[in-house]
Amino acid sequence: MSILKVKTDSGEYEVLIRKGASSDIGKKLKQIARGNKTAIITDDVVMPLYSDSIIGELSGCGFETCVYVLPHGEASKNGREYLKILEFLAESGLDRRDTVVALGGGVVGDIAGFAAATYLRGIDCVQIPTTLLSMTDSSVGGKTAIDLKAGKNLAGAFKQPKFVAIDTDFLETLPEAEIKNGLGELIKYAVIDGGEILTMLEDGFGKNVQKIVEAAVDIKRRVVEADEKESGLRRILNFGHTPAHAAEKLSGFTLPHGVAVAAGVNLMLRASVRKADCPARDAQRIEKLCVKYGLPVAFEYTAKRLAEASAGDKKTEGEFINLVLADKIGSVFSIKVPKTELEEYYL
Ligand SMILES: NC(=O)c1ccc[n+]([C@@H]2O[C@H](COP(=O)([O-])OP(=O)(O)OC[C@H]3O[C@@H](n4cnc5c(N)ncnc54)[C@H](O)[C@@H]3O)[C@@H](O)[C@H]2O)c1
């Protein structure tokens, strides 16, 4: 088992990573919980697969549990479901000492984390991620959110979990398309870090699952510790994301996020070759890796359409937009680009 400690200004917590890690959650929660009620928030795909064993672990350690089930998918990460969760927590009698347990992918983790951050002005939350993307990205770092009609993740809060239990056994039931989705983000980490995670991905995900998940969480941990509230360094985690978000929007959100990130990573590497002296062989190395995993290396939208979609994003800063470039694999940096010049980066 690997245990990583995340140390932020708003709290320190452990991330347990191993096959079967979810069987530790009752004991682990017993050590830190102040109350004896837990509300498991999950979705309708994960619930029949894993909620019984989690309920068993929690009740075996003396916790009362109740379960709220969302319809699966991004469409549930909205204000209506969020309010329903808050009402459910109140009706179930959770008080300030009790705990929300987020059991699912990034959708569940984000909405349950936001509910925990705001219910009674904040109660404890534990993350049990069940997708590759949520294990390696969204469950660690404390960003929680829901989507608004105007765009994704536009309402949210920073809320660090009390702990994260990553049970890599859960990946066994995860559909291939969702593994691919997670691989897009892992390739982004490989570009940012340039270390062992890149060589392990080149060697093969299947052979190195455990170590790759650990390496990704460790990279995320380091960045979050240095910049918890995304005022600077944490932006590097957005490598490839600005064009990816634009393409997701243009596709009417049918393009999966991780798949869009893979294309975005390649686009920004090609921009980095032109604008930041990144060696072309680095861009080619990542292209080869994406091809190995059946991930796209380009978008089907023109640079002009992508730039227009990015410029309309709610998270831009006035006339400027933050982009992340690489001067080589393992060395990335954020710059402010005038919206009028964006198209040149997306060529
Ligand atoms: N908070 C952050 O820092 C952060 C970072 C990245 C992404 N996100 C958010 O994460 C969300 C995407 O998360 P996701 O990719 O995990 O998607 P998801 O939560 O929608 O899960 C994908 C699908 O897999 C199913 N599933 C989950 N675990 C399973 C398992 N073990 N076996 C079988 N099926 C399973 C789910 O029911 C769902 O249908 C987006 O909303 C994104 O904005 C947040």
The ligand as a Gaussian input file, in Angstrom:
#p B3LYP/6-31G(d) Opt

LIG

0 1
 N      -12.385000      18.642000      -9.055000
 C      -11.392000      18.499000      -9.906000
 O      -10.248000      18.867000      -9.622000
 C      -11.668000      17.844000     -11.229000
 C      -10.608000      17.483000     -12.055000
 C      -10.899000      16.837000     -13.253000
 C      -12.212000      16.557000     -13.596000
 N      -13.219000      16.920000     -12.762000
 C      -14.619000      16.621000     -13.088000
 O      -14.766000      15.205000     -13.117000
 C      -15.891000      14.896000     -13.932000
 C      -15.560000      13.704000     -14.800000
 O      -15.286000      12.616000     -13.960000
 P      -15.236000      11.124000     -14.527000
 O      -14.469000      11.100000     -15.777000
 O      -14.829000      10.283000     -13.397000
 O      -16.744000      10.873000     -14.972000
 P      -18.046000      10.294000     -14.240000
 O      -18.042000      10.596000     -12.816000
 O      -19.199000      10.750000     -15.052000
 O      -17.870000       8.716000     -14.438000
 C      -17.880000       8.179000     -15.739000
 C      -18.836000       7.008000     -15.861000
 O      -18.260000       5.865000     -15.254000
 C      -19.199000       5.251000     -14.355000
 N      -18.402000       4.603000     -13.331000
 C      -17.737000       5.197000     -12.323000
 N      -16.983000       4.308000     -11.671000
 C      -17.198000       3.110000     -12.253000
 C      -16.678000       1.802000     -12.036000
 N      -15.732000       1.566000     -11.118000
 N      -17.136000       0.813000     -12.812000
 C      -18.049000       1.055000     -13.789000
 N      -18.541000       2.262000     -14.065000
 C      -18.117000       3.287000     -13.307000
 C      -20.065000       6.397000     -13.909000
 O      -21.319000       5.943000     -13.475000
 C      -20.183000       7.231000     -15.180000
 O      -21.203000       6.725000     -15.994000
 C      -16.237000      16.148000     -14.719000
 O      -17.415000      16.704000     -14.200000
 C      -15.056000      17.070000     -14.449000
 O      -15.420000      18.440000     -14.474000
 C      -12.969000      17.554000     -11.587000

